[in-house]
C-alpha cells in the first residue's frame, strides 16, 4: 500500500536547495512529511503529527540542510532534522565499554 495519497489537502511544499532530492509537504490536518524524491513511490523519510492546525507554510534553511521552519495557524516552529549521536554515546563505543556485558 502506497502512502502518497491522503484524506487531506497538501497546503505547503518546500524544496531543499541544499539536498535537491528532499521535498517537505504540509497538510490541512497538521501533519507534515519529508520525502526523498528518488523514492517518491514509497513512504516518506519521516512523517510528523505534532501540529493540530493546518500547515500554512514551510521553508528549508538556506545554509543548513537539516533545518526547516513549519508554520501553522498557531505560529512558526523550527525543526532540526539532523540525527546525531550524543558525544557520550560515541565515546562509550570508542572505549569498548558496554553495559550489556555486565
PEZI-V264277 format. One record per backbone hydrogen bond with DSSP energy under -1.0 kcal/mol. NH is the residue of the N-H (numbers start at 0). CO is the residue of the C=O. If there is no record, write none. Layout:
nh=NH co=CO
nh=NH co=CO
//
This chain:
nh=10 co=25
nh=11 co=25
nh=13 co=23
nh=15 co=21
nh=21 co=18
nh=22 co=34
nh=23 co=13
nh=24 co=32
nh=25 co=11
nh=26 co=30
nh=27 co=8
nh=29 co=26
nh=31 co=47
nh=32 co=24
nh=33 co=45
nh=34 co=22
nh=36 co=20
nh=38 co=35
nh=41 co=38
nh=44 co=33
nh=45 co=33
nh=47 co=31
nh=54 co=26
nh=55 co=70
nh=56 co=70
nh=58 co=68
nh=60 co=66
nh=66 co=63
nh=67 co=78
nh=68 co=58
nh=69 co=76
nh=70 co=56
nh=71 co=74
nh=76 co=69
nh=78 co=67
nh=80 co=65
nh=89 co=85
nh=90 co=86
nh=91 co=87
nh=92 co=88
nh=93 co=89
nh=94 co=90
nh=96 co=91
nh=100 co=97
nh=101 co=98
//
